[in-house]
Amino acid sequence: MMTSRERILCVLEGGIPDTVPISPRIAYWLLEQKMTDLELKKVFDYDPIICVGCGLPGTWSAIYHYMQKNFPDSPYCKNVKLTETYETKPGDPKQYLTRTFKTPAGSLTEKLAIAPGGREYGMAPNPHYIEHMVKDRSDLEKMNYLLLDKKYFPKGKLKQIDESIGQEGLYMFRPHQGVDAMLADTIGVVNMLLLYYDDRELLKDAIQFYQNFYRTYLEYTLEQGITMLFEAWYNASLSTGWSPDMYRELFLPHIRDNVELTHRYGAYYHFYDDGKVMPVIEDLADAGIDMITTLTPPPTGDVIPEIVKEKIGDRVVLSGYVDLVKMRFGTVEETIQMTKYAIEAMTEGGRFILGTSDSIRDGTPFENVKAYFETGRKYGRYK
């Protein structure tokens, strides 16, 4: 019998392992259960692919505090000052946060509304941007002061992480927060879409600006030796509002470049989009991605298992599909049928890992999660 690590790597190499690897996204459910992936593996027989980072914080305010703590005498700390103010309004349950970064080129300001927690479904309320930092080209130039020099990148403990997982699974590395996330946080998705028509050159320059920073950090970590890169582009998804032609013009060239860089260092490239992907699915395969997640079914996504398998299943590992919403709100029988359907439709010839349409959410009944894992092991054989 293969180990979980052997099973996953076998599929990535185009081989046929003893059983279909079961590697769902499950972070939110694990947080609720107060368990780690490896602890859950002792409860359910599955093959975790664990997402880790190298230590660089994912938000600009967190980067600021990271630098203040670790490199207080650096040029960054001399050039950048952050002020944060919170306020409330009578009769309004939300908190309002204003952040201002003062740089030698001028100030950058963002404002967020933070909803109170505990009232709705989900681990925590998401903050809502009222104002984004980058409003014009001059603000983009100010962002240069918030980007870290390579010498301040955290080293991380990737070798130790790999050794701690051992044969129990595989880790995938996610550098920082991704180009699309930096764009969404500093400009806003709606503003990006408008810029495509109002000032396309500024939009392209902004994408390239963040891509340059991201690639520097990506190569820094690839040099340390990683097995799999995890890269998310969900703010560039067709579900966000981009057309296939816009996608090919703005984002696909950078995805292609990152795939090439990843392969140059001998790592696998794992691509993530939890929305609609079918109009560009062959473009992504042509870009050289090794694995795609999450293959979200309608109505949230647009993936039909038999079609995506026919189009790219002979050259890209397919992972995902089992609907997390139906797992959360449906029955045990529905979970069993969804899982069996995914296996039946996508196991021909290999290159399939049983996953989910995104992270299994908090509140998902234990019985449904159990049914998913047990069904995967019972029926998970390649044809």
N, C-alpha and C positions, 0 to 999 in steps of 0.2 A: 504494500500500500504506500502511495506517495505521501509525503508531507504536504502541508498547505503551501509552503513556499515552492516546492517542486511542481505542484499542481498548477499554480498561477504562472510560473515561468514557462512551463511546458506550453500552455495556451498562448502566451505572448510570442513564443517561437514558432507557432503554427502547428504544434504537435497535438496529440490526443491523449490526455491524462486518464487516470483510472476513473475519475468521476468529474462532473462539471464543478468547477470552483464556485463556492457560494460567497460572494463578497459584496454585501449590500452597503450602501451609505447608511449609517446608523447612529451618528454622533448625538443627535438630539435625544433619542430614546435612551442612549447610554447615560447621558447627563441626568435624566430623570431617574434612572435605575441606580445612579451612583456607582457605575461599573466602568471598567476599561474594556477595550476590545479583547484583550487576552483573558480577562476574567470571564467575559461572556462566552468565550470559546470553551470554557470548562462546563458551561451550561448547555450550549448548543454546538453541534459539530459543524463548524464553518471555517472559511478561509479568509481571515481579515486582511484587507489592504488598508493600512493605517496612514492617514494623512498627517504629516508633520511639517513644521516650518523650521527655519534656521535661526530664528530669534529676532529678526528685524520686525519691529512693531508694524501693524497694518494701517494705522491712521497717522495723520500728520501731528496731531497733538501728542499721541503716544511716542512718536519718534522724538519730538521735542523733549519730553520728560526722560526718555532713554538717554538722550545726549546730555541733559543736565545732570543726570545721575552718574554717568560713566565717563564723560569727557567735558567737565565744566570749564576747562581752560581752552577748549577748541575754538577755532574761528567761527564755527557754527553757533556756539553759545554766545559769542561776542556780537554776532551779527543779527541773531534772531531772538526776539522777546515775545512771549505769549501772555496775553491776559484773557481770562475767562470769567464771564459774569453770568449769573443766573437770576432770573426774575419770574415772578408769577403775576397773573392778572386776576382781579376780582371776578369770581364766578367761573373762572376757567381752570379746569383741573390740570392742565398741562404746565410743564416747566419750560421756560425759554432760555436757551443757552446762546450766548454770543462769544465767539472766539476771534481774537484779533492777533495776527502775527505781524510784528513790526520788523521790517527789513531795511537795509540801507537804500533800497530802491522804492520804498513806500510800504504801506500796510495792506494786508490781505485779511478780509473779514468774512466769516461764515456765521449763519444763524440757524439754529435748529429748534424744533418743538419736540419735547419729550413727553409722551403720553404716560399716565400712571399705569403701573403694572397690576396684574392680578384680576383684570376684568374680562379678558378675552383669551381665546385659544392661542397657545404659544408660550415659549419659555420666558420671553421678555418682550416688551413693546419696542418697536423700531422707531428711532428718531426720524423726524421728517424735516428735510432741508427747506428752510424758508429763503435762504440766500446762500449762494455758492461763492467760493473764494475767487475763482477766475471768471471775470466778466468781460474782459477784452485782452488784447495782446499785451498790454503793459502788465497786467496781472500775471500772465503766463511767464513773463520775464522775471517777475518777482519770485516765482516759484523756484527759480534756480537756487535761492538761498535755503530752501527747505529740503533740497535733495542732498543726501549724504555722500561724502567722499568715500571711496572704496575702503580706505584705511579704517573707517569707523564701523564697517559691517561686522556683525557678530559672527564668530567662528562657528558656533553651534556644536552639537555633539552627534553628528550623523552616524559616525562609526559606532558609537556606544548604543545609539538607538537601534541600529541594524543588528548588533550583537544581542541586544536584549530581546528582540523579536525572534531571532534565530529562524528555525524551521516552522515556527507557528504561524507565519504569514509573511507579508511583505509591506514595507513602508513606501509611500510615495511622498515626494517633497514638493511643497508649494512655496515658491519664492514670494515673499511680500504679499501683496493683495491683487496683483495683476494690472495690466495696462487699462483694461476696461473699467476696473473699479476705481483707479486713480482718476480717470476721466469723469466717471459718474459722481464721485465725491467732490471734485473741485469745480466741475462745470455743470453737471446735471444732465441726465439723459434727454429730457425734453429740449434743453438748450442746445445739446449736441445735434439733435435732429434738425433744429431750426438753423444752426450754423451751417449745415450741409447746403442750405439754400442761400443763406444770408452772407456767409463768409467761409466758403469751403476751404480756402487756403489756411485760415486760422485753425479750423478743425483738424486738417491734416497735419499742421505744424504741432498742434497739441498732442495728437496721437503719436507722432514721431518723438516728441519731447519725452513723454512718459515711456515709450518703448526703449529709448536710449538708456534711461535710468534702469528700467527693468532688466534689459539685456546685460548690463554691467553686473547687476546682482545675480542674475541667472548664471552667467559664466563663472562668477566667483564661487558659487555653490557647486556647479558642475565639476569644477577643478578639485573639489573635495571628494568627489566620487559618490554618485547616487545611482540607484538602479532604475527608478521611475520618476519622471517629472509629471506633476499634476498642474495643469494650466486651465483656468476658467475664463470664459469669455461671455458670460451670460448677459452682461449689459450691452453686448454687441449682438445679442440674439435677434433672430427674425421676430420673435415674440415681443421684443422690446419696441419694434417699430421700423427696423431697418429692412429695406428691400434686399432681395438676393444680389442685385447689381451693386447696391451701396456696400453690402457686405464684402463682395469681391474686390471692390475698389479700395475700401478703407482698412479692412481688418485682415483679410485673407493673406495679403503679402507679409504681414508681420507674423502671423501664425506659421506660415511657411518658413520664414527665417528662423523662428524659434525651434521648429521641428529640426531643421538642418543643424542648428547649433547643438541641440540635445543629442542627436545621433552622432555628431562628431565626437562627443565624449562617451559614446557607448551606452547611453541611457535610453529607456523607452519613453515615448511621449504619450501621455494620457490626457485627452481633450475632454473638457466638461462644458455642456450646455444643457440646461434643464428645460428648454423651450422647444420651439419648432426648428427643425434642422433639415427636413427632407429636401427642400429646393437647393441646398448647398452641400448635401451629404457626399456627393461624388467629388466636389471640390475639396472637401476636407480629406477624403481618402487620397486624392491626387497630391495633396500637400505632404503626405507621408505620415500622418498620425498613426500610432500603433494601436490605440484603444480609445473608444468613445463611450462616454457616459452622459446622459442618463436614459436616452431613448424613450422619452416621455410619451405615453399614449394620448390620444384625444380624450377629452377636449382641451386639456392643458397644453399638450404637445401635438405632434402630428405623425408619430412613428407607428407604422404597421409592421410588425415583426417580419412577416414573410417578404415584404418589399425591401426593407433595409437589408435583410440577409442576402437577397438576390443581387442588390446593387453593389454592396461593398463587403459582404460577409466573407469573401475569399481572401481579403487582404487586410482587414481591420478587425481587431477584437471588439465585439459588441458586448456591452455591459449595461444592465439596467432593466427598464420596462415595467416591472411589477409596480402597480400604481400605489404610491404611499397614501394617497387620499382614501382610496378604497380600503387599504389596510387599516387606516385609522378609524374610519367610520363604517366599514362593512363587516361582513360575517367571516367566520372561519372558513366556511365553504367557498365564499367568494375568493378569499386569499388562496386557497388550495387550487381553485380553477385557474386563476391568473398565473400562478406559478407554473402549473403544468402546461399551460398554453405557451408561455415564454420558452420553456424547455423544448416543447414539441416543434415550435416554429423556428428556433435559431440554433439548434445543435448539429445540423447537417454539416459534416466536414470539419468540425471544431471551431475555433476562434469565437467562443461564447463563454462569458462568465455571468452567472446568475446574479443580478443586482436589483436595484429598485429605482424608481423614477426620481428620487432624491433621497435625502436622509429620512429614515423612518422616524416619525415625529413623536414627541412626548405625548402621552395620552393614548397611544396605540395599544389596544388590549394585548396582554401577555399571550393570550391564546392565539391571536392572529400571528404574532411574531413567531411563536412556536410552530404554528402550522406552516408558515413560510419556510423555515429552516428544515423541518422534517420532510416536507414535500420535495424540497430541493435535493435532499440526500436520497430520498426514496426513488425519485424518477430521473435524477440527474445523470443521464448517460448520453454520449454522443452517438449519432447515427452514421 
